[in-house]
C-alpha cells in the first residue's frame, strides 16, 4: 500500500475511528486477503494501537 494509505491508517487508528480503518482495509487488494482479514479483526476488537504499531514496524 502507498505511504499515503499507511499514514491515513495510522491517523485513523490514533483517532480510534473504526469506520475509517475498516474503509481503508477494504482498499487492500484481494491477493492480500490474509492481511485485510487480520486488520479487520483487530479493528473490530478496537486494537487500534496494535494496528498502528504494525504500520510503524513495517513502513
C-alpha positions in Angstrom: 0.0 0.0 0.0 1.1 3.6 -0.6 2.8 5.7 2.0 -0.3 8.0 2.0 -2.6 5.0 2.7 -0.3 3.9 5.6 -0.4 7.5 7.1 -4.2 7.6 6.7 -4.4 4.2 8.5 -2.1 5.5 11.3 -4.2 8.7 11.7 -7.4 6.7 11.8 -6.0 4.5 14.5 -4.9 7.4 16.6 -8.5 8.7 16.4 -9.9 5.2 17.2 -12.0 5.7 14.0 -13.2 2.1 13.4 -15.3 3.1 10.4 -12.4 4.8 8.6 -10.0 2.0 9.5 -12.4 -0.5 8.0 -12.9 1.7 4.9 -9.1 1.8 4.4 -8.8 -2.0 4.9 -11.4 -2.5 2.2 -8.9 -0.9 -0.2 -6.3 -3.7 0.3 -6.1 -5.8 -2.9 -7.7 -9.2 -2.8 -4.4 -11.0 -3.1 -3.6 -9.8 0.4 -6.8 -11.2 1.9 -5.0 -12.5 5.0 -3.7 -9.0 5.8 -7.1 -7.4 5.4 -8.8 -10.1 7.4 -6.3 -9.7 10.3 -6.6 -5.9 10.2 -10.4 -6.1 10.1 -10.4 -8.4 13.1 -8.1 -6.0 15.1 -10.2 -3.0 14.2 -13.4 -4.7 15.3 -11.7 -5.6 18.6 -10.7 -1.9 19.0 -7.0 -2.9 18.8 -6.0 0.4 17.1 -2.7 0.7 19.0 -1.7 -2.8 17.7 -2.6 -1.8 14.1 -0.6 1.4 14.4 2.4 -0.5 15.8 2.3 -2.9 12.9 2.4 0.0 10.5 5.3 1.7 12.3 7.2 -1.6 12.4 6.7 -2.1 8.6 6.9 1.3 6.9 
